[in-house]
């Protein structure tokens, strides 16, 4: 059962995050304008709130799950360095000044 959940991708690439943010802001903006105009016409502020909340729900449905359209530009990672080569940070550094302690 758990292997089914492990096969579901749960990431977005950077361009996908930017696209999701643009979609979210666009839907919120459009729903706010439509809600304001409709609420002004019918003279009911409640309708404005309902329309904005509906836009928020739609934008969450479209932008929160990692849909495939948000994973089109994956990053290519550098290959891992084998441990036998060691880490550059482990080597002693030469000519490094130690900070002076102030009195």
N, C-alpha and C positions, 0 to 999 in steps of 0.2 A: 504494500500500500504506500509506504513512504517513498519507494523508488519512482512512483508516478509523480509525486510532488517535486522530487529532485530533478526531473527532466524538464520542468517548466522553467523557462528563462525568466529571471527576475531583475534584469539590468536594463539600463538605457545608456546609449552613448551620448557624448556631449552635444552633438547636433540634434539628437532626439530630445534632449532636455530643453534645448532652445526652442525647438518646434512645439513641444508640449507647453512651454511657458507662453509662447505667442498665441496658441490656440486658446489656452485658459483665459488670457487677458482679453482676447477678441470676443469670446463668448460672454464674458462678464460685462464688457463694455456695451455690446449690442443688447443684451438683456436689460441692462440698466437704462439705456435710452428708450427701448420699447416699453419697459415697465413704467418709466416716468411719463412718457407721452400717454399711454393707455390710462394710467392712474389719474392724470390731469383731465383727460376727456370724461371719464366716468366719475370723477371727483371722489375717488376712494383710494386712500393711501395703501390700504391692505392689498389691493391688486398689484401695486408697484412692488411690494415686498414679495408677494407670491411669484411674480414673474422673475424677479432677481434671484430668488431662491431656486426656482426651476432652472434658470441659466447656470447657477452654481452647481446644481446636481448633474446637469448634462455635461458641464465642463469637467467635473470630477470623474464622471464615467469615461470620458474621452481621454483624459490626461493622466490619471493616476495608475491604471494598469500598464505594464510595459508592453504595449501593442507592438507588432512587428514593424510598423512604420517608424518607431522610435529606435530601432536597432539596425538600421541600414548602413551605418558607418562605424563598424567596430574598430577599436584601436589595435594596432599591431604592437605587441609587447616584445621587448628584447628577450633573447633566450637567457635562461638562468645560468649563472656562473657556477660550475662545479665547486664543491667545498675544498677539493684538493688544491686548487689554485690559491686559495686563501682570500682574505678580504684586504683591500687596500688600507682600510682603517687599522688593521692589525700591525702593519709595518711601522717601525719607529720613524718619526719625522726628524729630519735634521734642520738645524738652524731655526728652531722655533723659540721665540722669546717667551719666557715665562712672565706672567703679569706680576708687576711689582706690588708689594703690599704697602699701603700707605700707613704712616704712623700717626 
